[in-house]
Amino acid sequence: MKYAINNYEFKYFIILSSRNLFYNKLNNKNYNSLVKIISGKPYEQMNVNKWNWPKFLQTKLSKYIINKKWLFRGDCHEGLTFDYISCKNIISFLNNNNDIRINLFNWNWCVEEFALQTICINLTGNYYHIGNWSHHNRDDSKNIQNLLKNKFVYKTKRDI
């Protein structure tokens, strides 16, 4: 993200993994209609014993978020999409909070599922998600025709 900000002009920055495949065309006619994520939850409303929250809440970022009474947000990282301003805000936050940045980069858990999303919801108020994930059927590639038309990528099985 930092490299992109410093070297390219762009409107959106998309995070994908090697297991992602596009099933829907993303182009200059439809990229302005991406699904916008605009919500988060305060700590008091979270189910802190579910998903990855027990590990996430041990990070310095989480302690910062709780102290500031900011919102938390978690999503699959594949397909996360940030606009240019959000990228600038995320980079600025991490540059200004070196201890949080180092803690996240060294954390031995999947902080990519909450960190950037949480920072962005609090600084910019939104981000986008172009991924189409079914938590019950991880092999979406078998049912591509049934995937949402307003999303663009799916995650293949691990053994592909």
C-alpha positions in Angstrom: 0.0 0.0 0.0 2.8 2.4 0.9 4.6 1.5 -2.3 1.5 2.1 -4.3 0.9 5.5 -2.7 4.4 6.6 -3.4 4.6 5.3 -7.0 1.2 5.2 -8.6 -1.9 7.3 -9.2 -5.0 5.2 -8.3 -8.5 5.4 -7.1 -8.8 2.0 -5.4 -6.3 -0.4 -3.7 -7.4 -4.0 -3.7 -5.9 -6.7 -1.4 -6.0 -10.2 -2.9 -4.3 -13.5 -2.2 -2.9 -16.1 -4.6 -6.1 -18.1 -4.1 -8.4 -15.4 -5.4 -9.8 -15.5 -8.9 -12.0 -12.9 -10.6 -15.4 -14.2 -11.7 -17.0 -10.9 -12.5 -15.4 -8.1 -14.6 -14.2 -5.1 -12.7 -13.9 -2.2 -15.0 -14.3 1.6 -15.4 -18.0 1.2 -15.9 -18.7 -0.6 -12.6 -15.9 0.2 -10.1 -17.8 3.2 -8.7 -20.6 0.9 -7.5 -18.5 -1.3 -5.2 -20.1 -2.6 -2.0 -19.3 0.0 0.7 -18.7 -1.2 4.3 -19.7 1.6 6.7 -20.2 -0.1 10.1 -18.2 -1.2 13.0 -18.9 -2.1 16.6 -17.7 -0.7 19.9 -15.9 -3.1 22.2 -18.9 -3.3 24.5 -21.1 -4.7 21.7 -18.7 -7.3 20.5 -18.8 -11.0 21.1 -15.2 -11.1 22.3 -15.0 -14.9 22.7 -15.9 -15.6 19.0 -14.0 -15.9 15.8 -10.4 -14.5 16.2 -11.3 -11.7 18.7 -9.6 -13.3 21.7 -6.2 -13.0 19.9 -6.9 -9.7 18.1 -7.9 -8.0 21.4 -4.4 -8.7 22.8 -2.8 -6.4 20.1 -1.6 -2.9 20.8 -4.0 -1.7 18.1 -7.0 -3.2 20.0 -5.9 -1.6 23.2 -5.7 1.7 21.4 -9.1 1.3 19.9 -10.7 0.4 23.2 -9.0 3.3 24.9 -10.2 5.8 22.3 -13.7 4.2 22.3 -13.4 3.7 18.6 -15.1 0.9 16.5 -13.8 -2.6 15.6 -14.4 -4.2 12.3 -13.3 -7.6 10.9 -13.6 -9.1 7.4 -11.8 -11.6 5.2 -8.7 -9.7 3.9 -9.0 -11.1 0.4 -11.0 -8.6 -1.6 -10.5 -5.7 0.8 -10.6 -2.5 -1.2 -9.6 1.0 0.0 -9.8 4.3 -1.8 -6.8 6.5 -2.1 -7.7 8.7 0.9 -8.2 5.7 3.1 -4.8 4.4 2.1 -3.2 7.7 3.0 -5.0 7.6 6.4 -4.0 4.0 7.1 -0.4 4.7 6.3 -0.3 8.0 8.3 -1.9 6.2 11.3 0.7 3.4 11.2 3.6 5.8 10.6 2.4 7.9 13.6 1.9 4.8 15.8 5.2 2.9 15.3 4.6 0.7 18.3 1.2 -0.4 17.0 2.7 -1.0 13.5 5.6 -3.1 14.7 3.3 -5.1 17.0 0.9 -5.8 14.1 3.7 -6.8 11.7 5.2 -9.2 14.3 1.9 -10.6 15.6 1.6 -14.3 15.2 -2.0 -14.4 14.2 -4.1 -13.3 11.2 -4.4 -9.6 12.0 -5.0 -8.9 8.3 -8.6 -9.9 9.1 -9.2 -6.8 11.3 -6.4 -4.3 11.5 -6.7 -2.3 8.3 -10.5 -2.5 8.4 -10.6 -1.2 12.0 -8.2 1.6 11.3 -10.1 2.6 8.1 -13.6 2.5 9.7 -12.4 5.0 12.3 -10.4 7.3 10.2 -12.3 7.4 6.9 -15.7 5.9 7.9 -15.8 3.2 5.1 -14.0 0.8 2.9 -15.1 -1.6 0.2 -15.1 -5.4 -0.2 -15.2 -7.1 -3.6 -14.9 -10.6 -2.2 -17.7 -13.1 -2.3 -17.1 -15.5 0.6 -19.3 -18.3 1.8 -18.1 -19.4 5.2 -20.0 -22.6 4.8 -18.7 -23.5 1.3 -15.2 -22.3 0.8 -15.0 -23.8 -2.7 -17.1 -21.1 -4.4 -15.5 -22.1 -7.7 -18.1 -24.9 -8.1 -21.0 -22.4 -8.0 -19.7 -19.4 -9.8 -23.0 -18.7 -11.6 -24.7 -18.4 -8.2 -22.3 -15.8 -6.8 -23.4 -12.2 -6.3 -23.2 -10.0 -9.3 -22.1 -6.9 -7.3 -18.9 -8.8 -6.1 -15.9 -9.7 -8.2 -13.6 -12.3 -6.7 -13.9 -15.7 -5.0 -11.5 -17.8 -3.0 -10.4 -21.2 -4.4 -9.9 -24.3 -2.3 -6.6 -24.7 -0.4 -5.5 -27.7 -2.4 -5.8 -26.1 -5.8 
